[in-house]
Every structure is written in C-alpha cells, then in structure tokens.
Amino acid sequence: AHPTGSSDIDSWPICWPCYSQQLSGSCTFPIISQIDCSAAAQALGLSDTSASDDGQAAVSYDPPYCYYEGGSLKFNSGGSNTGSCDCAKFCICQALYALGSMGSNDCPSGYMPITSDSACQAAAAYLSLTWDGNTYSDWQGTRPAGCFQHVPSQTVYNNDMYAGGTTYGNDKRVCQQACSSFED
C-alpha cells in the first residue's frame, strides 16, 4: 500500500513535495516556479506564503529562485541572481532526503525509508555524511532497518539484513522524498 494508506494506485500523487530551508551556499534542487515557491512557504509554515517577484537580474547579493528575506517571501523569476543563502535571507529548496528523529524508526512526514545500498549511498553523499557499506550482526533489533545515520560517527549504513530496532538510541533514519511506486 502507498504511505498514505490508499491502495487505489490511481489516487496516488506522482510525488509529494518536500522542502527545506538552506542557510548557506545554494540549493542543490531549487524551486523554479513562483507558484511552487508559495506552496513551499506554506508547507514550511512561514508567515508570508505569497511569493513576490524580486524584480532582479544577476545581482550578487541575493540568491536565485525562491528565498525568504526580512519576513517576505521572494522569487527571482529568471534564477539569474548569484548570491548565497544565509541566515538573513534563507533559500527554500526541494529536499530529496531527510533525517528522522534520534532513536526512532520513523521518517519525517512526506518521506519514506531507504532500503537499497545504492540509494543509501546517494543519500549519504547528498547529506555530506560518510558512507560505510558494512552490516553487523549485533544490529538485529538494535539499529533501524534500512538506511540510517550513526550520529556519533556521522556515518551512514544500510541495515538490509536484520529486523530494525532502536535499542542503541543514537541513530537517525535516513529517508527519501516519498514518491508513488507501483509496488505494494
């Protein structure tokens, strides 16, 4: 069944949008439409959810596409600005991966577990964490099933051999944006 609980495949969305606030650098996956920028601000619970065009072209002091500055949601429609995201003007980006809560087997809303080594390795790279392809027998019931981050070492593993658990309590589930699948 789909993560929403629906078994009717025709009612599944292609992909649920998931967003993040970027406080430095730039978005790996920017939001490139003004309508999606407004939807992202609403999903993140920001006070201004109506994106206004910043009217700028290729300025170096503001970031491209969707960003939030001084309590206002702004959109650089051409995406030509070259400024960086920061605390004063944070970017709003699409988030392909997210970490669950410490000591939990759950993914944040809008995300689903990662179970393959290749997807787990890609998530580790995206999140700037270290990947380790090993699986250890003492993980039976003690570490989350699937892809997880061992927080003390900042290392990502994929527990694809044992039933998951949270006994150790120092791990976070690594999750991917929830998209529809034709598998039950």
N, C-alpha and C positions, 0 to 999 in steps of 0.2 A: 504494500500500500504506500501511497505518497505520504510524505511527512505531515501533511495537513490532515491525514486520516481518510481522505477521499480515495475510493477505489475506482471512480469513474475517470479514466485516463483523459477523456475529452475536456474535463473541467480543470485539469492541471495547468498552471501557468508555465510558460517556457522557462522563465527564471524569475525568482523573487529578487527585487533589488535590495542590495545591502550596501551600506555606506560607512565611511569613516571620516574622521577629522584629521587632516595631515598638518602637523605643527612645524615641519621643517622640510626642506627640499621641494619636491614636486610630486604630483600624483603619478603613480605608475599607470593607473587606469582612470583618467579624468572623466568627469561627467561633461558631455559635449553638447547638451541641449539645455536651453533655458527652462523648459518645462520640467525636465528631469532634475535640474538643479533645485527648483522649488519643491519637488516631491522629496528629494533627499533631505532638505532642510526640515520639512515636516516630519519625516521618519526619524530624524535625529533630535526632534523636539526643540528646535531653535525658535527664538521669539519672532524673527522675521522669516516668513516662508514664501515670500513673493520675490523672486529674483528680478532685479532690475539691471538692464544693460549698463555696464560701466562706461560705455562710450569711448573706450581707449583702444589704441592700436600700437602694439610693440613697445609699451612702456616697460622700464626695467624695475620699477618699484612695486608693482602689483603682479600677482600670479595670473596665469591663463585660466580660462574657463570658470568654474564655479568656486567662489570663495566668500568668506564672511568677514566683514571689517566694520568695527565700530557699531555693532548691533544691526548692521544692514547686510542682507544677502545680495551679492553682486555676481554678475556673469559677464565674462569677457567673450563676447559672441564670436570673434574671429579666432580666439585661442592664441593670439599673437603676443600677448604680454610675456615677459621673460623673468619676472620677479619670482622669488621663492616664497613658499608658505612659511609662516611663523606664528607666534602666539598672538600678535596684534591683528593679523589677517590670515586666518587659517583656511586651508583649502578643504573642499568637500570632495571626496573621491569615492569611486566604486571600490568596495573591499571584497576581494576574492577569497581571503582567508581570515579566520579569527580564532582567538584562543578562548576556551571555556574557562570557567572559574576553577581556582585552585582546589584540588581534591574532589573534583566532580567528573562524572562520566558524560555530562550533558554538553551539548553545543549551544551557543547563543541562538536566540530566535532568528530565523532566516538562514541558518547554516546547518549543515549535516556532517556526520562523521566521514573521515577519510579512511579508507581501508587498504588501498594498494600502496606498495613501496614507491612506485614512480610518482604518484600524486602526493604522497607524504614528503618525498624528497623535494619536489617542486615547491610545496608549501614552506618547507624549512628555508629554502633559498629566498623565497619571496619575503619571509618574515625576518631575514638576516640571522637565522639561527643555524647551528651546526647540525648536520645530518649524520646519523650513525645507523647503518643497516643491520646491526645485530639485534637478536631477540634472545632473551634469557629465561630459563626455566622457572626462576623464582617470581616471574611476573604473573603466574597463574593466580588470578583473583586479587592481585595486589596493585597492578598498573592498569590504566584504562585500555580497553580493547581498541585496536586501530591506532591511528596516528596520535602521538602525544608528545608534549614537551616536558622533559625532566627539568624543573625550574632551577634547582641549584647549579646544574652544569650548563644550562641554556642549550641542551642537546635535544634533538627531535628523533624519536624512534617510531617504528610501526610494529605494534604488538598484534601480529596477524596469526599467531599460533595458539594463544591462550585466552580463556574467558577473562573478561575485564573486571576490574575492581578498583577500589580507592584506598586500600589499606595503608599504603605509604603516605598518601595525602600531600605529596609535594610535586604533583604533576598537573598539567593543564591539557585538556583535549585540544587537538588541532583540528579545525573544521573548515570546510569549504562552503562557498556560497551554494545554497540549496537550489538545485535546478531539477526539472522534471526528468524522469527516467522511465523507460518502457519496461523496467523490471519491477516485479512485486517484492 
